[in-house]
Amino acid sequence: MIREEILFSFATYLVNQLVLDSQKKKFTDEELIDAILIAGQPECFEEIYDRYAGKIFQKCLSFTKEESEAKDVAHDVIVKIYLNLSKFNRKSKFSTWVYAITYNYCVDHQAKRKRQLTLREEINREKEDSRFDGPADEEVLSLNIETLNLLMEQLTPAEKSILLMKYQDGFSIKDIAELTGSGESAVKMKLKRTKAKLMKLYEEGR
């Protein structure tokens, strides 16, 4: 009798687990978070992992350029996301929140390995004439992919990231400002300076 009860309980558990596995793929990101934080179902994070692990790895790889290092950084980012799920305030999309954590972590990681601009240089850059329009978007987008990739390698990680956010990921100035913790005017100036630098590198290399 005891053996039958144990087998029945185990079978029930398997059925419930199969139901959960099939249902959680239909859950929104927010519903999965509720299942983890409120319903006490940490296994639902597996679905969040499946949805975002690849994107996180690719973004990390764009910074590190080395697959093994990118895997380590992506692992750290995923752990950070899991540990900070309760801090997701739902004011923006979960995907934007994940991107922000990934971006900021990668920037911090690279800052430990590469020399950064001094505070004085950064302040001087912010004082540049805000009326300078810089190269038009069409000039940048007119470059062929091979040339653009070569030029991008000559930019700093921060410069490259802001261009990728604008032209590859399609983020607005407001989105970029939110993700980087900068003002919208500062983002516009950084974009102008970076586009100008890119086109200068292109002209010098012709």
C-alpha positions as CSV (number, residue, x, y, z in Angstrom):
1,M,0.0,0.0,0.0
2,I,2.8,2.4,0.9
3,R,4.6,1.5,-2.3
4,E,1.5,2.3,-4.3
5,E,1.1,5.6,-2.6
6,I,4.7,6.5,-3.3
7,L,4.3,5.5,-7.0
8,F,1.1,7.5,-7.2
9,S,2.7,10.6,-5.7
10,F,5.6,10.3,-8.0
11,A,3.4,9.9,-11.1
12,T,1.4,13.0,-9.9
13,Y,4.6,15.0,-9.6
14,L,5.6,14.0,-13.2
15,V,2.2,14.9,-14.6
16,N,2.3,18.3,-12.8
17,Q,5.9,18.9,-14.0
18,L,4.9,18.1,-17.6
19,V,1.9,20.5,-17.4
20,L,4.2,23.2,-16.0
21,D,6.8,22.7,-18.7
22,S,4.2,22.9,-21.5
23,Q,2.5,25.9,-19.9
24,K,5.5,28.1,-19.0
25,K,6.4,28.4,-22.7
26,K,3.1,30.3,-23.1
27,F,3.7,32.6,-20.1
28,T,4.8,36.2,-20.6
29,D,8.1,37.2,-19.1
30,E,6.2,39.0,-16.3
31,E,4.1,35.8,-15.6
32,L,7.3,33.8,-15.3
33,I,8.7,36.3,-12.9
34,D,5.5,36.1,-10.8
35,A,5.8,32.3,-10.8
36,I,9.3,32.5,-9.5
37,L,8.9,35.2,-6.9
38,I,5.3,34.7,-5.7
39,A,4.5,31.1,-6.5
40,G,7.9,29.8,-5.5
41,Q,8.7,28.1,-8.7
42,P,12.4,28.9,-9.5
43,E,12.3,26.2,-12.2
44,C,10.4,28.8,-14.4
45,F,13.7,30.7,-14.8
46,E,14.7,27.9,-17.2
47,E,12.3,29.4,-19.7
48,I,13.7,32.9,-19.2
49,Y,17.1,31.4,-19.7
50,D,16.0,29.8,-22.9
51,R,14.6,33.1,-24.2
52,Y,17.5,35.3,-23.4
53,A,20.7,33.4,-23.0
54,G,21.6,33.5,-26.7
55,K,21.0,37.2,-27.0
56,I,23.0,37.9,-23.8
57,F,25.9,35.8,-25.1
58,Q,26.0,37.6,-28.5
59,K,26.0,41.0,-26.8
60,C,28.8,39.9,-24.5
61,L,30.7,38.5,-27.5
62,S,30.5,41.9,-29.2
63,F,32.4,43.4,-26.3
64,T,35.0,40.6,-25.5
65,K,35.6,39.2,-29.0
66,E,36.6,36.0,-27.4
67,E,34.0,33.2,-27.1
68,S,35.3,31.7,-23.8
69,E,35.4,35.1,-22.1
70,A,32.0,35.9,-23.5
71,K,30.6,32.7,-22.0
72,D,32.0,33.6,-18.6
73,V,30.6,37.2,-18.8
74,A,27.2,36.0,-20.0
75,H,27.1,33.5,-17.1
76,D,27.7,36.3,-14.6
77,V,25.0,38.4,-16.3
78,I,22.4,35.6,-16.1
79,V,23.2,35.1,-12.4
80,K,22.9,38.8,-11.8
81,I,19.5,38.9,-13.6
82,Y,18.2,35.9,-11.5
83,L,19.4,37.5,-8.2
84,N,17.8,40.8,-9.1
85,L,14.4,39.7,-10.4
86,S,12.7,41.3,-7.5
87,K,14.1,44.7,-8.5
88,F,12.4,44.6,-11.9
89,N,9.9,47.4,-11.5
90,R,8.0,46.8,-14.8
91,K,8.2,50.4,-15.9
92,S,9.9,49.2,-19.1
93,K,9.8,45.9,-20.9
94,F,11.6,43.0,-19.3
95,S,13.7,42.6,-22.5
96,T,14.9,46.2,-22.1
97,W,15.7,45.6,-18.4
98,V,17.8,42.5,-19.4
99,Y,19.6,44.5,-22.1
100,A,20.4,47.3,-19.6
101,I,21.9,44.8,-17.1
102,T,23.9,43.1,-19.9
103,Y,25.1,46.3,-21.4
104,N,26.1,47.9,-18.1
105,Y,27.9,44.7,-16.9
106,C,29.9,44.4,-20.1
107,V,30.9,48.1,-20.0
108,D,32.1,47.6,-16.4
109,H,33.9,44.4,-17.3
110,Q,35.7,46.1,-20.2
111,A,36.6,49.1,-18.1
112,K,38.7,46.9,-15.9
113,R,40.7,45.7,-18.8
114,K,41.1,48.8,-20.9
115,R,42.2,52.3,-20.3
116,Q,39.3,54.7,-20.2
117,L,39.1,58.4,-20.9
118,T,40.0,60.6,-18.0
119,L,37.2,62.7,-16.4
120,R,38.8,65.9,-17.8
121,E,38.7,64.6,-21.3
122,E,35.1,63.5,-20.9
123,I,34.1,66.9,-19.6
124,N,35.8,68.7,-22.5
125,R,34.0,66.4,-24.9
126,E,30.6,67.4,-23.4
127,K,31.5,71.1,-24.0
128,E,31.7,70.7,-27.7
129,D,29.5,72.8,-29.8
130,S,26.0,71.2,-29.5
131,R,25.1,72.8,-32.9
132,F,27.4,70.5,-34.7
133,D,25.2,68.1,-36.7
134,G,27.9,65.6,-37.7
135,P,27.6,63.2,-40.5
136,A,24.1,62.3,-41.7
137,D,22.8,58.8,-40.9
138,E,22.8,58.1,-44.6
139,E,26.6,58.6,-44.8
140,V,27.2,55.9,-42.1
141,L,24.6,53.5,-43.6
142,S,26.0,53.9,-47.1
143,L,29.3,52.2,-46.1
144,N,29.4,48.5,-47.1
145,I,29.3,45.9,-44.3
146,E,33.0,44.9,-44.6
147,T,34.3,48.5,-44.4
148,L,31.9,49.3,-41.6
149,N,33.0,46.3,-39.6
150,L,36.7,47.2,-40.0
151,L,36.0,50.8,-38.9
152,M,34.0,49.7,-35.9
153,E,37.0,47.7,-34.6
154,Q,38.9,51.0,-34.3
155,L,36.3,52.5,-32.0
156,T,36.2,52.2,-28.2
157,P,33.7,49.7,-26.7
158,A,31.4,52.5,-25.6
159,E,31.5,54.2,-29.0
160,K,30.8,50.9,-30.8
161,S,27.9,50.1,-28.4
162,I,26.1,53.4,-28.9
163,L,26.2,52.9,-32.7
164,L,25.0,49.3,-32.4
165,M,22.2,50.3,-30.2
166,K,21.1,53.1,-32.6
167,Y,21.5,51.3,-36.0
168,Q,21.6,47.6,-35.2
169,D,19.2,47.3,-32.3
170,G,17.0,50.2,-33.4
171,F,16.8,51.9,-30.1
172,S,15.6,55.5,-29.9
173,I,17.6,58.3,-28.3
174,K,15.3,58.0,-25.2
175,D,15.9,54.3,-25.0
176,I,19.7,54.7,-25.2
177,A,19.6,57.5,-22.5
178,E,17.6,55.1,-20.2
179,L,20.0,52.2,-20.8
180,T,23.2,54.2,-20.3
181,G,22.0,56.5,-17.5
182,S,22.8,59.6,-19.6
183,G,20.7,62.6,-20.6
184,E,19.2,62.6,-24.1
185,S,21.3,65.6,-25.2
186,A,24.5,63.8,-24.0
187,V,23.5,60.7,-26.1
188,K,22.9,62.9,-29.2
189,M,26.3,64.5,-28.8
190,K,28.0,61.1,-28.3
191,L,26.3,59.8,-31.4
192,K,27.4,62.8,-33.4
193,R,31.0,62.5,-32.2
194,T,31.1,58.8,-32.8
195,K,29.7,59.2,-36.3
196,A,32.2,61.9,-37.1
197,K,35.0,59.8,-35.8
198,L,33.8,56.8,-37.9
199,M,33.7,58.9,-41.1
200,K,37.1,60.5,-40.3
201,L,38.6,57.0,-40.0
202,Y,37.0,56.1,-43.3
203,E,38.4,59.2,-45.1
204,E,41.9,58.6,-43.7
205,G,41.8,55.0,-44.9
206,R,40.7,55.7,-48.4
